[in-house]
Amino acid sequence: MKISLNWLKEYVPNIKKNDIFVEELTSLGLEVSSIVKTKKDIMIDIDMTPNRADCLSIMGIARDISPIYKKKVSLPKYIKFIKSKESIFSNIDKKISSSYSVLVIKNIDNSVATPLFIQERLETCGLKKINLVVDVLNYVMLENGQPMHAFDNQKFTGKISVRYARKNEKLAALDGQNYNLTTDTPVISDDEKPQAIAGVIGSEGSSVSTKTKSIIIESAYFTPNIIRKSSKFFRLQTDASYRFERGVDPLLNKYSLGRVLAILKEHTSIGDYFLNHSSALKTAKHIGKSILIDFNLFESSLGIKISDSFIIQTLKYLGFNPEKKKTGLKVTVPSHRFDILIPEDLVEEVARVYGYNSFTPDLTSKSLDNIRNIENKTNDYSNLLVARGYNEVISFSFIPKGDQENHVSKSKIISIMNPISEDKAELRGSMVNSILNTCNYNFSRKNLNLKIFESGRTYIKHSDKKIIEENILAGAISGVNSESNLKNDQSKLSFFDLKGDLLSILPNLSFETHASISYLSKSCQAVIKQNNKIVGYCGEPNKALYSQYSIKNKIFYFELMIDKVVGIDSIKYKKISIFPKIKRDLTILVNDNILANDIIDAVERKSFNYMINIKISDIFYSKAEFGIGKKSITIEFIFQDKLSTLTDNQINDEMEKIISLLQSKHKAVVRT
């Protein structure tokens, strides 16, 4: 919203320098987007949040900054109306407009030029000059926030109705477009046809020109949701609809007409006039609402003591009419504040006037420590993955409807009631969809070698309807390990590359083969354990996921449940031995159902002297030589001592012990 600084100074004359004033506006929650100097004025553009419709006017902003400058805002002069016997209303649907006012002015001279000060202020605020009546209506709208519309009375047939459009009705609007109205469209009509889409735009046929001699000026409170739906349906946002759909003060419409009449009387000649007003018993839910608040709530919520006098004075300037009671403070919500519902809203009002910069930063809850620890932990693992050549990706927590049905049960899927688009209809229950979607995006652009990760949350609906959120670190690899060159041999990335990367960031992880993770291939999946507790999963996506995302390249995926992962507090370093290593190979024949990893585990658990490393270097099958169900495994051992050079006898003794262990545990036969 654009405002004139000179105009604002009429209400708050002691505004400080521009830079200080901008800081004050921002501190109050009225963020300044830009400041532009014109010939005689300064235009301030403010980014207004949807809940602060009361500040969509000069008076609204003046009222909001009045506690800072200790200046009460007074209403500009206006004309009060007496009850009229003459009626122009036919039918007013109070569900559309619970407070509807109309001012009829006869014998008006609309050919008079708009006063120069009004033209300049309209131009500063981004509105064009049209004619006297329309310019005055726009001027008052900018002044107090009440949108109004003028009809040419001579082009009006019969009386005014506020109703929903009938089937097949149309409107030729002021923007030159023809709109086909629906039975859900609120309209302002005469006895024959609609003359305006209520709160949005008027018709060309009843528009006011410089030749108009008799006018009907509408000033109303329209139900915000109805105007919002209508504006969204026609994809049409005007200055009026922008305000109506956020909420205009329901008690402002009669005053605004009186203000318009006062300006018109001052600058042109008018004849007879009269006012009609229709209102419901309860104009809006918040009218007359009172809130009782304990003074202690301010200190317990903000962490500092604010004096009772400052609280009362601040709320008075903002229009809340506070009354001191034995149990605390009774506050009446003003008609212009739709956003004040609970005592904590009043705490926020006082806090923003007091100034958030005046608060000493402090952690108010131990739960924040937990959030910070999770963030630090995630950042640590992210840095380690980046060091391993991974790239971080960021995706939405929303995914298209049905994308996760093959691996998350329908009862656990959380659907969005009013999604912003079809591809963001559900909250993700797993990170696998986000990661595979990113892979597909890269593959389709010929970026085939990937090492990516993402940290985020997953959302699952529990049986008791509670929502479980989990912090996840997920990632995937695909393609080859390096670009082709003369020095390095290129090889395809595999499950074991993924396993090695995970062990590099958390060396105390262990992996166990598994077959029940629904979204991973049964032949290539594992659970990730830490201290015998499951902390994640890894493996290759199943065929259904490959097909769903049209992926032909092999992918290996992992996800870690960050909340369950225990970080390594300290790393102990050992002094590197200066004495030579001794390598020994052992080839054994074992049953095919014995895993190579089981052999390594059996040897490592015994902690043989001098052995610093063990690995499988070869596995060989031969039906002709070994028969069915047998395999040959070659194991490589590395021995080294910290204090001396090892002898053959020392190594032979250890090898004999290893052979004896494998013979007894796995019935291994040593091949020579």
Backbone hydrogen bonds, N-H to C=O, Kabsch-Sander energy under -0.5 kcal/mol:
donor,donor_aa,acceptor,acceptor_aa,energy
3,I,44,I,-2.4
5,L,42,I,-2.4
8,L,4,S,-2.0
9,K,5,L,-2.0
10,E,6,N,-0.6
10,E,7,W,-1.2
11,Y,8,L,-1.4
12,V,8,L,-2.1
15,I,12,V,-0.9
21,F,17,K,-2.8
22,V,18,N,-2.6
23,E,19,D,-1.7
24,E,20,I,-2.1
25,L,21,F,-2.5
26,T,22,V,-2.4
27,S,23,E,-2.4
28,L,24,E,-1.5
29,G,26,T,-1.4
30,L,25,L,-2.7
31,E,29,G,-1.0
31,E,47,D,-0.7
33,S,31,E,-0.5
33,S,45,D,-3.3
34,S,45,D,-1.3
36,V,43,M,-2.8
38,T,41,D,-2.9
43,M,36,V,-3.5
44,I,3,I,-2.5
44,I,42,I,-0.5
45,D,34,S,-2.8
45,D,43,M,-0.5
46,I,1,M,-3.3
46,I,44,I,-0.6
47,D,31,E,-2.9
48,M,46,I,-0.9
52,R,49,T,-1.9
55,C,52,R,-1.5
56,L,53,A,-1.7
57,S,55,C,-0.8
58,I,142,L,-2.7
59,M,143,E,-2.8
61,I,57,S,-2.0
62,A,58,I,-2.5
63,R,59,M,-2.6
64,D,60,G,-1.7
65,I,61,I,-1.9
66,S,62,A,-0.9
68,I,65,I,-0.9
69,Y,65,I,-1.5
70,K,66,S,-1.1
71,K,66,S,-1.6
79,I,258,G,-1.2
84,S,275,L,-0.6
90,S,160,I,-3.5
91,N,160,I,-1.0
93,D,91,N,-0.5
93,D,162,V,-2.2
94,K,92,I,-0.9
96,I,93,D,-1.1
97,S,93,D,-2.4
99,S,221,Y,-0.9
100,Y,278,S,-3.5
101,S,219,S,-2.4
102,V,276,N,-2.7
103,L,217,I,-2.5
104,V,102,V,-0.5
104,V,274,F,-2.7
105,I,103,L,-0.5
105,I,215,I,-2.4
106,K,272,D,-3.1
108,I,213,K,-2.6
109,D,269,S,-1.9
110,N,108,I,-0.9
110,N,212,T,-0.7
112,V,109,D,-0.6
118,I,115,P,-0.5
119,Q,115,P,-2.1
120,E,116,L,-2.5
121,R,117,F,-1.8
122,L,118,I,-2.5
123,E,119,Q,-2.3
124,T,120,E,-2.4
125,C,121,R,-1.9
126,G,123,E,-1.3
127,L,122,L,-3.3
132,L,110,N,-0.7
135,D,131,N,-3.0
136,V,132,L,-2.4
137,L,133,V,-2.2
138,N,134,V,-2.4
139,Y,135,D,-2.3
140,V,136,V,-2.6
141,M,137,L,-2.1
142,L,138,N,-2.3
143,E,139,Y,-1.8
144,N,140,V,-3.0
145,G,140,V,-0.5
145,G,141,M,-2.3
149,H,218,E,-1.8
151,F,216,I,-3.1
152,D,206,S,-2.7
153,N,151,F,-0.8
153,N,214,S,-2.4
154,Q,214,S,-0.6
155,K,152,D,-1.4
156,F,153,N,-1.2
158,G,156,F,-0.7
160,I,88,I,-3.1
161,S,189,S,-2.5
162,V,91,N,-2.8
163,R,161,S,-0.6
163,R,187,V,-1.9
165,A,185,T,-2.9
169,E,166,R,-1.8
171,L,179,Y,-1.9
173,A,171,L,-0.9
173,A,177,Q,-2.6
174,L,202,G,-1.9
176,G,173,A,-1.7
179,Y,171,L,-2.9
179,Y,177,Q,-0.5
181,L,169,E,-2.1
181,L,179,Y,-0.8
185,T,182,T,-1.9
187,V,163,R,-3.6
188,I,196,A,-2.3
189,S,161,S,-2.6
189,S,187,V,-0.5
190,D,193,K,-2.0
191,D,157,T,-3.0
195,Q,188,I,-3.7
196,A,188,I,-1.2
197,I,201,I,-2.9
198,A,186,P,-1.7
198,A,196,A,-0.8
200,V,197,I,-2.6
201,I,197,I,-1.4
203,S,195,Q,-2.3
204,E,172,A,-3.0
205,G,172,A,-0.6
207,S,204,E,-1.2
212,T,209,S,-1.3
215,I,105,I,-2.6
216,I,151,F,-2.6
217,I,103,L,-3.0
218,E,149,H,-3.5
218,E,216,I,-0.6
219,S,101,S,-2.8
220,A,147,P,-0.6
221,Y,99,S,-2.7
222,F,220,A,-0.5
223,T,96,I,-2.5
226,I,223,T,-0.6
227,I,223,T,-1.8
228,R,224,P,-2.6
229,K,225,N,-2.2
230,S,226,I,-2.0
231,S,227,I,-2.9
232,K,228,R,-2.4
233,F,229,K,-2.5
234,F,230,S,-2.0
235,R,232,K,-0.6
236,L,231,S,-2.4
238,T,236,L,-0.5
242,Y,238,T,-2.5
243,R,239,D,-1.0
243,R,240,A,-0.6
244,F,240,A,-3.0
245,E,241,S,-2.5
246,R,243,R,-0.8
247,G,243,R,-1.6
252,L,249,D,-1.6
256,S,252,L,-2.3
257,L,253,N,-1.6
258,G,254,K,-2.0
259,R,255,Y,-2.2
260,V,256,S,-2.4
261,L,257,L,-2.5
262,A,258,G,-1.8
263,I,259,R,-1.8
264,L,260,V,-2.6
265,K,261,L,-2.7
266,E,262,A,-1.2
267,H,263,I,-1.1
267,H,264,L,-0.6
268,T,264,L,-2.0
271,G,106,K,-2.7
274,F,104,V,-1.7
276,N,102,V,-2.6
278,S,100,Y,-2.8
280,A,98,S,-2.8
283,T,281,L,-0.6
287,I,284,A,-1.2
288,G,333,V,-0.6
289,K,286,H,-1.8
291,I,331,V,-2.9
293,I,291,I,-0.5
293,I,329,L,-2.7
297,L,294,D,-1.5
298,F,294,D,-0.5
298,F,295,F,-1.0
299,E,295,F,-0.8
300,S,296,N,-2.6
301,S,297,L,-2.0
302,L,298,F,-2.2
303,G,299,E,-2.5
306,I,304,I,-0.6
311,I,307,S,-1.9
312,I,308,D,-2.6
313,Q,309,S,-2.6
314,T,310,F,-2.5
315,L,311,I,-2.2
316,K,312,I,-1.9
317,Y,313,Q,-2.2
318,L,314,T,-1.7
319,G,316,K,-1.5
320,F,315,L,-2.9
323,E,330,K,-2.7
325,K,328,G,-3.2
328,G,325,K,-0.6
329,L,293,I,-2.9
330,K,323,E,-3.3
331,V,291,I,-2.8
331,V,329,L,-0.6
332,T,320,F,-2.1
333,V,289,K,-2.9
333,V,331,V,-0.5
337,R,334,P,-1.7
338,F,336,H,-0.8
340,I,337,R,-0.6
341,L,339,D,-0.8
345,D,342,I,-1.4
346,L,342,I,-0.8
346,L,343,P,-0.8
347,V,343,P,-1.6
348,E,344,E,-1.9
349,E,345,D,-1.7
350,V,346,L,-2.1
351,A,347,V,-2.4
352,R,348,E,-2.4
353,V,349,E,-1.3
354,Y,350,V,-2.6
355,G,351,A,-2.0
358,S,355,G,-1.8
359,F,356,Y,-1.4
364,T,362,D,-0.7
368,L,365,S,-1.2
369,D,365,S,-0.5
369,D,366,K,-0.7
370,N,366,K,-1.2
371,I,367,S,-1.7
372,R,368,L,-2.5
373,N,369,D,-2.5
374,I,370,N,-2.3
375,E,371,I,-2.3
376,N,372,R,-2.6
377,K,373,N,-2.6
378,T,374,I,-2.7
379,N,375,E,-2.5
380,D,376,N,-2.2
381,Y,377,K,-2.2
382,S,378,T,-2.5
383,N,379,N,-2.4
384,L,380,D,-1.8
385,L,381,Y,-2.3
386,V,382,S,-2.4
387,A,383,N,-1.9
388,R,384,L,-0.9
388,R,385,L,-0.5
389,G,386,V,-1.8
390,Y,385,L,-2.3
391,N,451,K,-2.6
393,V,453,F,-2.6
399,I,426,E,-2.7
401,K,422,E,-0.9
403,D,400,P,-1.6
405,E,402,G,-1.0
407,H,404,Q,-1.4
408,V,404,Q,-1.9
412,K,409,S,-1.8
413,I,409,S,-0.8
413,I,410,K,-0.7
414,I,427,L,-0.5
415,S,413,I,-0.7
416,I,425,A,-3.0
424,K,421,S,-1.6
425,A,399,I,-0.9
425,A,422,E,-0.6
426,E,399,I,-2.2
427,L,414,I,-2.5
428,R,397,S,-2.4
435,I,431,M,-2.4
436,L,432,V,-2.5
437,N,433,N,-2.1
438,T,434,S,-1.7
439,C,435,I,-2.2
440,N,436,L,-2.7
441,Y,437,N,-2.0
442,N,438,T,-2.0
443,F,439,C,-3.0
444,S,440,N,-2.3
445,R,442,N,-1.2
446,K,443,F,-1.8
447,N,442,N,-2.5
448,L,446,K,-1.1
450,L,448,L,-0.8
450,L,478,S,-2.2
452,I,476,A,-2.4
453,F,391,N,-1.9
454,E,474,A,-3.1
456,G,472,I,-2.4
458,T,470,E,-2.0
459,Y,428,R,-3.1
460,I,468,I,-2.2
461,K,412,K,-2.5
462,H,460,I,-0.6
462,H,466,K,-3.7
465,K,462,H,-1.9
468,I,460,I,-3.3
468,I,466,K,-0.6
469,E,467,I,-0.6
470,E,458,T,-1.9
472,I,456,G,-3.5
472,I,470,E,-0.5
473,L,560,L,-2.5
474,A,454,E,-2.8
474,A,472,I,-0.5
475,G,558,F,-2.4
476,A,452,I,-2.2
477,I,556,F,-2.0
478,S,450,L,-2.4
479,G,554,K,-0.5
481,N,491,S,-2.6
485,N,488,N,-0.8
493,L,479,G,-2.8
497,D,494,S,-0.5
498,L,494,S,-1.7
499,K,495,F,-2.4
500,G,496,F,-2.2
501,D,497,D,-2.1
502,L,498,L,-2.1
503,L,499,K,-2.2
504,S,500,G,-1.4
505,I,501,D,-1.0
505,I,502,L,-0.5
506,L,502,L,-2.1
509,L,506,L,-1.6
510,S,529,K,-2.5
512,E,527,V,-2.1
514,H,525,Q,-1.7
518,S,516,S,-0.8
520,L,517,I,-1.7
521,S,540,E,-4.0
524,C,521,S,-1.4
526,A,538,C,-2.6
527,V,512,E,-2.6
528,I,536,G,-2.9
529,K,510,S,-3.2
529,K,527,V,-0.5
530,Q,533,K,-2.6
531,N,508,N,-0.5
533,K,530,Q,-1.3
535,V,528,I,-3.2
536,G,528,I,-1.2
537,Y,559,E,-2.0
538,C,526,A,-2.2
539,G,557,Y,-2.4
540,E,524,C,-2.5
542,N,519,Y,-2.0
546,Y,542,N,-2.0
547,S,543,K,-2.6
548,Q,544,A,-2.4
549,Y,545,L,-2.0
550,S,547,S,-1.1
551,I,546,Y,-2.9
556,F,477,I,-2.2
557,Y,539,G,-3.5
558,F,475,G,-2.4
559,E,537,Y,-2.4
560,L,473,L,-3.1
561,M,535,V,-3.4
562,I,471,N,-1.4
562,I,560,L,-1.2
563,D,471,N,-0.7
564,K,561,M,-1.7
565,V,561,M,-1.1
567,G,565,V,-0.6
569,D,567,G,-0.8
582,I,639,F,-2.7
584,R,637,F,-2.3
586,L,635,I,-2.5
588,I,586,L,-0.5
588,I,633,I,-2.7
589,L,669,V,-2.7
590,V,588,I,-0.5
590,V,631,K,-2.3
592,D,629,G,-2.4
594,I,591,N,-1.6
595,L,593,N,-0.6
599,I,595,L,-1.3
600,I,596,A,-1.9
601,D,597,N,-2.6
602,A,598,D,-2.0
603,V,599,I,-1.7
604,E,600,I,-2.8
605,R,601,D,-2.2
606,K,602,A,-0.7
606,K,603,V,-0.7
607,S,603,V,-0.6
607,S,604,E,-0.9
611,M,608,F,-1.1
612,I,638,I,-2.7
613,N,638,I,-1.3
615,K,636,E,-2.0
617,S,615,K,-0.5
617,S,634,T,-2.5
618,D,634,T,-1.4
620,F,632,S,-3.1
626,F,622,S,-3.2
627,G,622,S,-0.9
627,G,623,K,-0.7
630,K,627,G,-0.9
631,K,590,V,-2.3
632,S,620,F,-3.4
633,I,588,I,-2.7
634,T,618,D,-3.1
635,I,586,L,-3.4
635,I,633,I,-0.5
636,E,615,K,-3.3
637,F,584,R,-3.2
638,I,613,N,-2.3
639,F,582,I,-2.8
640,Q,610,Y,-2.6
651,I,647,T,-1.8
652,N,648,D,-3.1
653,D,649,N,-2.2
654,E,650,Q,-1.5
655,M,651,I,-2.6
656,E,652,N,-2.3
657,K,653,D,-1.6
658,I,654,E,-2.1
659,I,655,M,-2.7
660,S,656,E,-2.3
661,L,657,K,-2.1
662,L,658,I,-2.3
663,Q,659,I,-2.4
664,S,660,S,-2.0
665,K,661,L,-2.5
666,H,662,L,-2.1
667,K,663,Q,-0.8
668,A,662,L,-1.5
669,V,589,L,-2.0
671,R,587,T,-2.7
